[in-house]
Amino acid sequence: MSDTFTDAELSAYLDEDLPQDRMASIEQALRDDSSLTDRLTAIVGGRDAGLHTLGAIWRRERLSCPTREQLGSFLLEILDDSQTDYIRFHLNTIGCRVCNASLDDLRNLHATAEDAAATESRRRKYFQSSAGYLSSDG
C-alpha cells in the first residue's frame, strides 16, 4: 500500500502542500501501513540531515506559484490568455492551497473596498438629503 504514494507526495504532505483529499488519503494510509510511516520517517531524516533536491527547493520556494500581483491581475481579468490559463491550471488542477488562499484574501479585500465605497456614497447621500433640515433657517 505504501507504494501508492511517491516520495514527492510524502514530502508535499509534510509541507501541507497537497489537496485536502490527497492529504486525507495519506493520513489514513499512515494509520494502516507501518512501511509508509517508515518511508515518511526517512524523508524527515533526510531533511534534518540537510539533504535537498532541486525539486524540494523548487516546491519550498514556490517557484511555480504566481505572485500576489499576478493573482490580483487575474482577478481583474487583465492578463493575457497564456498567463490566465496557467494561473487557472495552477489553482484548479494543481490545487495550490497557498495560492487559493491568497486569491480568497484578494477577493475579500476587493469586497471590503467595495463595501467601504458604497458606505461612503450612502453617507454622502444622507448628509446631502438632510442638509436642509440642519440649516439655521429652519
Secondary structure, DSSP 4 states (H G I P E B T S, - for coil): -GGGS-HHHHHHHHTT-S-HHHHHHHHHHHHH-HHHHHHHHHHHHHHHTT---HHHHHHHTTTTSPPHHHHHHHHHT-S-HHHHHHHHIIIIII--HHHHHHHHHHHHHHHHHHHHHHHHHHHHHHHHHHHHHHSTT-
